[in-house]
């Protein structure tokens, strides 16, 4: 699988919040060979139930707006990375990236070895140990 964008800094990123962008840019610059390509704002999960009488454009919008979004999915020849970028990442970020990785695996059974990755700007107490216990790659940039 390959992403739609090269793994390099861009002028803007779909779905990343303003305060997440500098963290992501620092990560790309610090680890330029981490991935070959990337997708942003990737929908995962079942999304909301939509009434049958809605027109298709409305159904599509409801599905997009009501679904979980993965910040980035990065692709390397032998791995797929489900990435959460979070300032001052805490316990909720661990649960979020882990669950999004599970949904991604379920929805993309052909993906090569999907792994959760959490990227943050500050290391908080216990985060390195907890992410390691759950096989979540953890980066502070």
Backbone torsions as a table, in degrees:
resi	resn	phi	psi	omega
1	UNK	NA	150.2	178.0
2	UNK	-135.9	146.9	177.9
3	UNK	-83.7	167.6	-179.5
4	UNK	-79.3	-17.4	-175.3
5	UNK	-122.7	149.1	174.6
6	UNK	-70.7	153.9	178.3
7	UNK	-83.0	81.0	178.0
8	UNK	-156.2	161.6	179.6
9	UNK	-60.0	138.6	178.0
10	UNK	-120.0	167.9	178.9
11	UNK	-67.0	-33.1	177.8
12	UNK	-155.1	162.1	-179.0
13	UNK	-132.8	129.0	177.1
14	UNK	-65.1	134.3	173.6
15	UNK	83.6	-28.2	179.2
16	UNK	-70.5	134.0	177.8
17	UNK	-75.3	160.2	-175.9
18	UNK	-52.1	-42.4	-177.5
19	UNK	-80.1	-10.3	176.0
20	UNK	-87.0	-25.5	-175.6
21	UNK	-58.2	-48.9	-179.9
22	UNK	-62.6	-32.5	177.9
23	UNK	-65.1	-46.6	-179.6
24	UNK	-64.0	-43.4	178.1
25	UNK	-60.7	-42.8	178.3
26	UNK	-62.7	-40.3	179.3
27	UNK	-62.1	-47.3	-179.6
28	UNK	-60.7	-41.9	179.9
29	UNK	-69.5	-35.8	-179.2
30	UNK	-75.1	-29.7	-176.7
31	UNK	-130.8	65.0	-174.1
32	UNK	-64.8	-19.5	-179.7
33	UNK	-102.2	11.6	-178.8
34	UNK	-61.4	-38.6	-177.9
35	UNK	-147.5	165.4	177.4
36	UNK	-95.3	-37.3	-177.7
37	UNK	-150.2	169.9	-174.7
38	UNK	-153.1	150.1	170.0
39	UNK	-116.3	147.5	179.1
40	UNK	-117.0	154.8	173.3
41	UNK	58.0	51.4	-176.0
42	UNK	-87.0	124.9	-179.9
43	UNK	-74.4	138.7	173.7
44	UNK	-143.7	159.4	-179.3
45	UNK	90.0	173.6	-174.8
46	UNK	-77.6	-28.3	-177.2
47	UNK	76.1	178.9	-175.7
48	UNK	-77.8	157.6	170.7
49	UNK	-73.8	133.5	-177.6
50	UNK	-117.3	131.1	180.0
51	UNK	-56.8	140.9	-178.8
52	UNK	-61.1	-30.1	-175.5
53	UNK	-78.8	-0.8	177.0
54	UNK	-77.4	144.8	174.6
55	UNK	-69.1	159.6	-176.0
56	UNK	-58.4	-43.0	177.8
57	UNK	-59.2	-38.1	178.3
58	UNK	-67.7	-39.6	177.8
59	UNK	-62.2	-44.4	179.9
60	UNK	-62.1	-43.8	178.8
61	UNK	-63.5	-44.0	179.8
62	UNK	-62.6	-41.7	179.0
63	UNK	-61.6	-46.8	-179.0
64	UNK	-64.0	-50.9	-175.5
65	UNK	-67.4	-30.9	-176.4
66	UNK	-94.4	0.0	-177.9
67	UNK	-94.3	160.3	171.5
68	UNK	-70.7	150.1	178.9
69	UNK	-125.1	134.7	173.8
70	UNK	-92.1	130.6	-179.4
71	UNK	-55.2	-51.8	-179.0
72	UNK	-152.6	145.7	169.6
73	UNK	-121.4	115.8	-177.4
74	UNK	-104.4	146.9	-175.6
75	UNK	-123.0	129.5	171.9
76	UNK	-123.5	158.5	-173.7
77	UNK	-50.0	-36.9	-175.5
78	UNK	-114.0	6.6	-178.3
79	UNK	-148.4	156.0	170.7
80	UNK	-124.8	132.0	-176.7
81	UNK	-116.4	124.4	175.4
82	UNK	-95.6	114.5	-166.0
83	UNK	-114.7	132.2	171.6
84	UNK	-115.3	126.4	176.3
85	UNK	-107.1	124.7	-174.0
86	UNK	-147.4	121.4	171.4
87	UNK	-61.9	139.6	178.9
88	UNK	45.1	49.1	-175.6
89	UNK	-53.2	133.8	178.3
90	UNK	-124.5	-159.8	-174.7
91	UNK	-59.5	-37.3	-178.8
92	UNK	-64.1	-30.8	179.1
93	UNK	-67.3	-34.1	177.3
94	UNK	-63.1	-49.2	179.3
95	UNK	-62.2	-41.1	-177.4
96	UNK	-65.4	-48.8	-178.2
97	UNK	-67.4	-34.7	179.8
98	UNK	-67.0	-45.5	-179.4
99	UNK	-68.3	-38.2	177.0
100	UNK	-64.7	-36.7	176.3
101	UNK	-63.4	-41.7	178.3
102	UNK	-63.0	-43.5	178.0
103	UNK	-64.2	-40.2	179.5
104	UNK	-62.8	-44.6	177.6
105	UNK	-58.9	-42.8	-180.0
106	UNK	-63.7	-41.3	-175.1
107	UNK	-85.9	-15.7	-179.6
108	UNK	-131.9	68.5	-177.0
109	UNK	-63.3	-17.2	179.0
110	UNK	-87.3	-5.4	-179.7
111	UNK	-65.1	143.4	-178.4
112	UNK	-82.0	106.2	171.1
113	UNK	46.7	61.3	-179.9
114	UNK	-60.4	131.3	-178.7
115	UNK	-128.5	140.0	176.7
116	UNK	-79.4	141.7	179.2
117	UNK	-134.9	130.9	177.4
118	UNK	-117.1	124.6	-178.2
119	UNK	-120.1	130.4	-177.4
120	UNK	-141.9	176.3	-179.0
121	UNK	-107.7	-14.0	179.5
122	UNK	-139.0	135.5	177.3
123	UNK	-87.2	119.5	178.5
124	UNK	-97.7	158.9	-177.7
125	UNK	-55.1	138.5	173.9
126	UNK	76.5	-12.2	-173.2
127	UNK	-63.6	-43.1	-178.1
128	UNK	-62.1	-43.7	-179.2
129	UNK	-67.9	-42.9	-178.4
130	UNK	-66.8	-41.0	178.1
131	UNK	-66.1	-39.0	178.8
132	UNK	-63.5	-40.7	179.1
133	UNK	-61.7	-26.2	-178.0
134	UNK	-108.0	16.5	178.7
135	UNK	54.2	43.5	175.8
136	UNK	-108.0	121.6	176.1
137	UNK	-66.3	135.4	-173.8
138	UNK	-128.2	124.0	-179.6
139	UNK	-126.7	135.6	174.1
140	UNK	-115.1	120.1	-179.7
141	UNK	-130.5	NA	NA
